[in-house]
């Protein structure tokens, strides 16, 4: 019983540290942007960030929540791989849609790079969140810091 308590305490500590680190990083980054950008640019950043969060909410509903709810009753070897494959195929389709939308909007409105940034940020953020949930489900809470740091470096 003590071992399970220690494991739970470790998992909770890792979750708190990664959440605190992520929140602090976001705060510092947003404060820096606020001080260095003009109002219009920072407003565009805010709109883009809000769109990324909305898209991530859909992603959470389609993949992450389903994984968490269905995983305990499924095969522990094949099920995560099947969900991951479906998620990667959906990501590839979403990436193609983002590129096509960006090309059209660049031609008509000149905001193609903005759309590319939002689309690929949403995909990357959603993949990071899925990896974190998988690590929690597999009991690899100490790996979460590594996942968050690697995802942060890529973004």
Buried (B, 14 or more C-beta within 10 A) or exposed (E): EEEEEEEEEEBEEBBEBBEEBBEEEEEEEBEEBEEEEEEEEBEBBEEBBEBBEEBBEEBBEBBBEEBBEEBEEEEEEEBBEEBBEBBEEBBEEBBEEBBEBBEEBBEEEEBBEBBBBBBBBBBBBBBBBBBBBBBBBEEBBEBBBEBBEEBEEEE
